[in-house]
Amino acid sequence: MSLPKDSSMEKGAAPSVSAPGLASEEDAAVLAKLGYKQELRRNFSMIEIFGIAFSIMGLLPSIASVLAYSIPAGPAGMVWGWFLASGFIFIVGLAMADLGSAMPTSGGLYWWTHFFSSPSTRNPLSFLVGYSNTLGLVSGLCSIDYGFSLMFLSVVVIARDGNWTPTNGVIYGTYLATVLCHATVASLMSKIMGKLQTVFVVMNFIVIAATIIALPIGAKDRRNNGHFIFAQTGNLTTWPTGWTFMLSWLSPIWTIGAFDSCVHLSEEASRPNKAVPFGILTSIGSCWFFGFIIMIVMAATISPDLESITGSKFGQPMAQIYYDAVGKSATVGLMSLLFITQFLMGISTIVAASRQTWAFSRDGALPFSSFFRPISKRFGYIPLRAIWGCAFLALILGLLSLIAPAAAQALFSLAVAGNNLAWGIPIFARVMWGRKKFVPGPFYTGDRFSIPIACVALVFLVFGTLLSMFPFGGPSPTPQSMNYCVVISSAVWGGALTYYYIDGRKWFTGPKITVADADLTEEQQVAIREEGLDVIKTVVEKRDLGMGKAV
């Protein structure tokens, strides 16, 4: 990595890494050490960084979207599947918090991969991680907005007593309008986006509180006992019961899958080396605890006839659980709260996805990088073009919903597989090649525990990726029940590596330096070199007044 050869500074410029109006000098210096100048405004506090991750996770709406993975394992599968998988996800969060505190940058995952990997692997692995993470985030936006569309339309179905079924065209039309709304809000409300995260978090807790209060009250005459909740297993698939239990882990794996958004917002966070690990761990921990409570409440109030829940005429298992407990009117109200919260999730998701897309474009790795690279000062120092690029890609991927529900479900699985690969490779690179290069930040799990934590995280990420590719219904899927994640993920990963070896290797050299050496003190230049980056002297154009020649 090196400074752009066309960098230039006026003669006599004072060495400084300050970014007036964008960031404090201390925060700008942290970013400059990684080779980047401050271009985004740091609007997010530590609590707001937690807020964006927690609001993307959208705990209860996300659980409602993927209940089809949990319910077939029975009530005990719902409860203990959530608890165990969430614990492993927290371990992944610890491994990522170590890295995020040490090196907070928007393109952190592929930046860390390039920094820690061996010379022969750093470029292709960094390229692969960047593409997998970008597609994983956009797929997350697709799955959230698709889930919102189904929830929104389920309210219409409930209002019509199940006498209407939305077509694939109606679902896609709702999805299209939702994506466009999210892109518009992310573009126009950037200056208060950090503050909005507090509103989104409050909305999440309102819908959680409403559910854990309403369900037990509504089902007071038919609550299930403790044995049913904590020990009653089930199997509504043709897989063995044990494997059906493991598939129930996909519910928390998909739900608690947005903590890397803290990394992608790190260049917009104050004190990022503390805010990023705080956001990662508190968002995962909150979902672990409150999700466990929600699963217990649902297991206590769900109908023992689980097939009637998964085959609900409303098209949403959560809608049926509400309907059985509190009736039609209250169900409409609660489902409305759910889809409103899910809508807010999409806003935060497109913000995070656009920052990763912008960071990867900044390093010239995406097609049309020069187009997506500029920052819009008019709209509040945000990557406006990257926002709309993510929206356009989401609209293209959403066309899968027109094919079949199984194809649309691949969007959920791709979000898991794409992000798991992107999280796992930098952790692996740090363990395999980068132990001596790692310099801890303010948050660190310690020399004794850091590497074992990373190893456990890697095993779980590999397992979760394989799990996301299994056909859910059983070992002999039809074209209609096939899990197409393996096809789409292979196309993404194979396509990225093919693109790299055919063309990308000729020009992609990893993350680029965007801060000029004339902006750095000698001490800061030494610090950058210690991070493995090369600082090339800025070319300063002077004019020989006598000869008129450029020197």
Rosetta blueprint (number, residue, H / E / L):
1 M L
2 S L
3 L L
4 P L
5 K L
6 D L
7 S L
8 S L
9 M L
10 E L
11 K L
12 G L
13 A L
14 A L
15 P L
16 S L
17 V L
18 S L
19 A E
20 P L
21 G L
22 L L
23 A E
24 S L
25 E H
26 E H
27 D H
28 A H
29 A H
30 V H
31 L H
32 A H
33 K H
34 L L
35 G L
36 Y L
37 K L
38 Q L
39 E L
40 L L
41 R L
42 R L
43 N L
44 F E
45 S L
46 M H
47 I H
48 E H
49 I H
50 F H
51 G H
52 I H
53 A H
54 F H
55 S H
56 I H
57 M H
58 G L
59 L H
60 L H
61 P H
62 S H
63 I H
64 A H
65 S H
66 V L
67 L H
68 A H
69 Y H
70 S H
71 I H
72 P H
73 A H
74 G H
75 P H
76 A H
77 G H
78 M H
79 V H
80 W H
81 G H
82 W H
83 F H
84 L H
85 A H
86 S H
87 G H
88 F H
89 I H
90 F H
91 I H
92 V H
93 G H
94 L H
95 A H
96 M H
97 A H
98 D H
99 L H
100 G H
101 S H
102 A H
103 M L
104 P L
105 T L
106 S L
107 G L
108 G H
109 L H
110 Y H
111 W H
112 W H
113 T H
114 H H
115 F H
116 F H
117 S L
118 S L
119 P L
120 S L
121 T L
122 R H
123 N H
124 P H
125 L H
126 S H
127 F H
128 L H
129 V H
130 G H
131 Y H
132 S H
133 N H
134 T H
135 L H
136 G H
137 L H
138 V H
139 S H
140 G H
141 L H
142 C H
143 S H
144 I H
145 D H
146 Y H
147 G H
148 F H
149 S H
150 L H
151 M H
152 F H
153 L H
154 S H
155 V H
156 V H
157 V H
158 I H
159 A H
160 R L
161 D L
162 G L
163 N L
164 W L
165 T L
166 P L
167 T L
168 N H
169 G H
170 V H
171 I H
172 Y H
173 G H
174 T H
175 Y H
176 L H
177 A H
178 T H
179 V H
180 L H
181 C H
182 H H
183 A H
184 T H
185 V H
186 A H
187 S H
188 L H
189 M L
190 S H
191 K H
192 I H
193 M H
194 G H
195 K H
196 L H
197 Q H
198 T H
199 V H
200 F H
201 V H
202 V H
203 M H
204 N H
205 F H
206 I H
207 V H
208 I H
209 A H
210 A H
211 T H
212 I H
213 I H
214 A H
215 L H
216 P H
217 I H
218 G H
219 A L
220 K L
221 D L
222 R L
223 R L
224 N L
225 N L
226 G H
227 H H
228 F H
229 I H
230 F H
231 A H
232 Q L
233 T L
234 G L
235 N L
236 L L
237 T L
238 T L
239 W L
240 P L
241 T H
242 G H
243 W H
244 T H
245 F H
246 M H
247 L H
248 S L
249 W L
250 L H
251 S H
252 P H
253 I H
254 W H
255 T H
256 I L
257 G L
258 A L
259 F L
260 D L
261 S H
262 C H
263 V H
264 H H
265 L L
266 S H
267 E H
268 E H
269 A E
270 S L
271 R L
272 P H
273 N H
274 K H
275 A H
276 V H
277 P H
278 F H
279 G H
280 I H
281 L H
282 T H
283 S H
284 I H
285 G H
286 S H
287 C H
288 W H
289 F H
290 F H
291 G H
292 F H
293 I H
294 I H
295 M H
296 I H
297 V H
298 M H
299 A H
300 A H
301 T H
302 I L
303 S L
304 P L
305 D L
306 L H
307 E H
308 S H
309 I H
310 T H
311 G L
312 S L
313 K L
314 F L
315 G L
316 Q L
317 P H
318 M H
319 A H
320 Q H
321 I H
322 Y H
323 Y H
324 D H
325 A H
326 V H
327 G H
328 K H
329 S H
330 A H
331 T H
332 V H
333 G H
334 L H
335 M H
336 S H
337 L H
338 L H
339 F H
340 I H
341 T H
342 Q H
343 F H
344 L H
345 M H
346 G H
347 I H
348 S H
349 T H
350 I H
351 V H
352 A H
353 A H
354 S H
355 R H
356 Q H
357 T H
358 W H
359 A H
360 F H
361 S H
362 R H
363 D L
364 G L
365 A L
366 L L
367 P L
368 F L
369 S H
370 S H
371 F H
372 F H
373 R L
374 P L
375 I L
376 S E
377 K L
378 R L
379 F L
380 G L
381 Y L
382 I E
383 P L
384 L H
385 R H
386 A H
387 I H
388 W H
389 G H
390 C H
391 A H
392 F H
393 L H
394 A H
395 L H
396 I H
397 L H
398 G H
399 L H
400 L H
401 S H
402 L H
403 I L
404 A L
405 P H
406 A H
407 A H
408 A H
409 Q H
410 A H
411 L H
412 F H
413 S H
414 L H
415 A H
416 V H
417 A H
418 G H
419 N H
420 N H
421 L H
422 A H
423 W H
424 G H
425 I H
426 P H
427 I H
428 F H
429 A H
430 R H
431 V H
432 M H
433 W L
434 G L
435 R L
436 K L
437 K L
438 F L
439 V L
440 P L
441 G L
442 P L
443 F L
444 Y L
445 T L
446 G L
447 D L
448 R L
449 F L
450 S H
451 I H
452 P H
453 I H
454 A H
455 C H
456 V H
457 A H
458 L H
459 V H
460 F H
461 L H
462 V H
463 F H
464 G H
465 T H
466 L H
467 L H
468 S H
469 M L
470 F L
471 P L
472 F L
473 G L
474 G L
475 P L
476 S L
477 P L
478 T L
479 P L
480 Q L
481 S L
482 M L
483 N L
484 Y L
485 C H
486 V H
487 V H
488 I H
489 S H
490 S H
491 A H
492 V H
493 W H
494 G H
495 G H
496 A H
497 L H
498 T H
499 Y H
500 Y H
501 Y H
502 I H
503 D L
504 G H
505 R H
506 K H
507 W L
508 F L
509 T L
510 G L
511 P L
512 K L
513 I L
514 T L
515 V L
516 A L
517 D H
518 A H
519 D H
520 L L
521 T L
522 E H
523 E H
524 Q H
525 Q H
526 V H
527 A H
528 I H
529 R H
530 E H
531 E L
532 G L
533 L L
534 D L
535 V L
536 I L
537 K L
538 T L
539 V L
540 V L
541 E L
542 K L
543 R E
544 D L
545 L L
546 G L
547 M L
548 G L
549 K L
550 A E
551 V L
